[in-house]
Amino acid sequence: MSKIIAIAESINIMSKTIGPAMKDRNPGPIQEMALAEAKAGADFLDVNIGPARKDGAELMPWLVETIHAVVDLPLSLDTTNMEAMEAGLQAHTKGARPLVNSVSCQADRMESGIALVKKHNALMVGLLWGSDGMPRDVNERAALAVDLIYHANEAGIPNEDIFIDPIATPIMGEINQLKACTEFMQMLAEIAPGCRSIVGLSNVSNGAPTELRPFLNRAYLLMLYKNGLYSAILDAYDAEIMALCRGEHPEIFDLVNRMMDGKAVDIGSLTPEQRAYARSVNVLTGNVLFSNSWLDD
């Protein structure tokens, strides 16, 4: 089993500890988190400052330099502020190539985002969010991906530098959207050879009880991996999900694969851990209606 590239998600302006540290330019909590995520095995650190309309062009490079003072990991720079993005890319001098998170399919954002990626020789997340918003199904996702990749290629960005994000949606929302994301992941290698894939994994469990969210995240990671997932933005503090990214627990991979292939599984014969995965897969595929008691015997 190949490794899943893990992009740690927690350096986020919405965090109750990291947000104030960003505002106050307090490096301590940020560097502590960067070190912990690096120790956990993260391959990239996502640095999310949101729109950052007021001071993004100063905040993002400060964050890049603050983090790179203690770790050399490449960063996924996450903002809709293109001025802040460029300032962060200019400051990113350590580690491997940075990841621009993200370039959407909206006409007013695609051109400027691709230009920045090319100018700074960065990797890019191609977010399948179009001018009309969320794609409705797998076919709209495919059409958006083809268009985005075409424009990136025209600018000289090869498929291998593009991470396509089909947008994972919460299980508590429309199950057909979640199924479309799963299905698209299987199609990507055919419609865009060489492109990599990425997903914001924690989105799938948004709205679920906090203590139950990891079960959904872990199961969905393996479902997407079965369909070719290359990388995920995830909770690096979840030791089990990091173990899965390293290819550990092959028996769990096998269980999820069998269920995804439509093979019968006797849930009663499974270990408690395996039952949690099996029940989560049944919910995430729409075979069982989601409720907060989906793990209960």
N, C-alpha and C positions, 0 to 999 in steps of 0.2 A: 504493500500500500504506500502510495506517495504521501508526502507531508502536505498538510493544508497550511498555507501561509496565514499566520495569525497576526491581525492588526489590532492592537489593544485600543479600546474605545474610551478610556476613562478620563483623559485629559480634555475636559469639556467645560465650556463656560457655564453650562447649566448645573454643574456639580456644586453641592452646598459647600464643599471645601475648596475646590479648585477655582470656582468662579470668583469668590472674594480674593483669592491669592492672585489671580490674573488682574483684577481691578486694582489691587494695592501694589502690584509688581513685587509680590513676596515670593521669592524663588523656592523657599523651603518645601512647602507641600507639593509643588509641581515636581521638583527634583526627586523627592521621596517617592512619589508615584511612578515617575519614569524609571527609577532604579528597581522598584518592586515589579513593574511590568516586564522589564528586561530580564530580571531574575526568573520570572515565571515562564520565559521562553518566547516572548513576543518577537516577531520579525520586523514589524513596523510599529510605531506609535502614532495613533491618530490624534491630531491637535485641532480641536474644534472650537473656533471662536464665534461661530454663528455669523450674522450679518456684519457685526462690528462696524457700524456706520461711522462712529465718532473717531475712534482711535485705532482702527484695525491695522493701518499701515505702520504704526509704531508697536502695537501689541504683538503681532505675529512674528516679526524678527526677534523681538525680545524673548518670546517663548522658545523659538528655535535655538537661540544662543544659550538660554537658560537650561534647556534640556540637554543640548550637546555639550554642556560643561561637565555632565556626569555620565552620559551614555553616548555611544556612537551609532545607534540604530537609525536607519532612515525614517523619515517622518511622512505621514500622510497629512497634508495640510488641508484643513476642512473649513471652508468659508465661502460665502457667496460674494464677498467683497474682493473684486479682482485686483484692486490696488494693494490690499493686504496680502493677497496670494502672491503677487509679484515680489513684495518686500520679503515675504517668508522664503521664497525660492532663492532670492539673492543671498539671504543669510545662511542657506542650507549648504554648508561646505564640508560636513562630516558624513560618514556612513555612505551607503549606496545611494542611488538616485532617489529623489523624493517622489512622492505620489500626489498629484493634483486631485483633490477630492472635493468637487467633481466638475466635469464638463457635461452640462445637460443638453438635451436635444432642442431646447428653446432657441428659436432663430436669433434672438438678441443676445444670447449667451454663448452659443456654440463657437462662433467665429473668434471671439475674444479669448475664450478658454483654450481653444486649440492653438492660437497664436502664442499664448504664454507657455504652453507645454513645449512647443517647438523651440521657442527662444531659449528656454532654460534646460533643454534636453531632459525633461522630466518624464515620468510615467504618468498615465492619466486614468482616472475612473470615468467611464462613459455612462452617465446616469440616464436611464431610459424614461425620462420625464419630458414630455413634449410640450408644444405650444398650447395644446388643449389639456394639459395636466397629465394625470395618471393614465397610462395605456389601459384599455379595457380588457384586453385578452392577450393570449400568446402571439397572435398574428400581428397585433399592433406593436408589441414589444420587438418582434422580428423586423418589422418595417423601420422602426426608429433606430434599431441597432445598425441596420444596413446603411441608412442615411448618415448616421454619425460616423461610422467607420469609413465611409466613402470620403467625407470631408476631411477626416484626420489623415487618411492616406494621401489625399490631394496636397495636404500641407507637408508631406514627407514623414509622417508618423507611421511606423510599421505596426501591423496588427499585434506583434509581440509586446508592444509598449502600452496596449490598451486593455484595461480591466473593465468589462461590461457588467453593470449593475442593473438587473432586471426589476429591482425594487420588491423586497419582501414586505408584506403587509401583515398587520396583526391578525392572529387567529380569531380574535373577537369581532373582526370585521367580516368581509365577504370572503368566504372560503374559496370561491372560484378564482379570486385574485391570487390567493396563496398557491393554488394548484397551477395557475398560469406561470407563476415564477418558477415552480418546480419543473414544469414541462419545458419552459424556455431554456433552462440550464442544460437540458439534454440536447437541444437543437443547436446551441451556440457553435460547437466545433464544426458543424456542417455548414452553417451560413457564414461563419467568419473564422476560417482556419488560422490558428496561431494566436487568436485573441484569448486572453485569460478571463476569468470570471471572478466576481466579488459580490458579496451580499452583506448588508447591515443586519447581522444575525439577530440581535436583540429586539429588532422591530417585531419579529414574529410573536413575541410573548408580551408585548406592550399591553397593559390593561389587566393581565392575569395577576393573581396574588403573588407577591414578591417571592415567597418561599417555593412557589411552583414554577416560576419562570425558567430556572435552569433546565428542567426536564424537557420543556418545549424547545429551548435553544439547542440542546445537545442532540435531540432526535432530528430536528430539522437540518442541522449541520450534516448529519450522516445521510439523510435523504438527498440533500443537494450534492454531496460528495459522490453518491451513487450515480448522479447524473452529470458529473464532471466538474464540480466546484473546485476552483483553484485557491481562493482566498476568502477570508471572512473578517469583518470588523466585529469584534466580540469582547466579552468580559474576560480579560486575562487573569482575573482573580479567581475564576472558576477552574480549580485544578483538574477536574475531570474533563472539561472541554479542551483544556490545553493538552491533556494526555491523548485525547481523540485526535487532535491536530497532528500529534507526533506519530499516529498510526497504532497506538496502543489499544488494547481491548478488541482484538480481531473477532472474538465471538460476538460482540455487539454489532460490529460492521456486518458480519455474516447474517445476523438476525434481521437487521434493517434491510439488507439486500434481498433476502428471501421474501420479506413482506412487500417490498417495492416490486418484486417480480410476480406478485400475486399468488405466492405459495402459501398453503395453509399453515398456520402456526397454532399450536396448542398452548394458549397462554397459561393454563393451569399447570403445565409442566415446566415452566420457566422459573428461574430464580427471581426474587423480588426486584433486583436491579433490572433484569431482562424484561420483566413484566412492565416496569415503568416505561422502558423504551417502546415496547410493543404497543402499549395503550396510547402513548404519545403519538406514535406513527399513525395509529388508527384515527386519531383526532385530526392530525395534520393533513391526512389524505382525504378527509371528509367522510370516511367510513363510519365514524361515530360522531354524533353531535357534540360540539364543545360545551363543557360546563366546568365549573371549578372543582368538580368531584371526579374528573376523568381518570384519576389514578386510583380511586378507591376500589377495594375488592367488592 
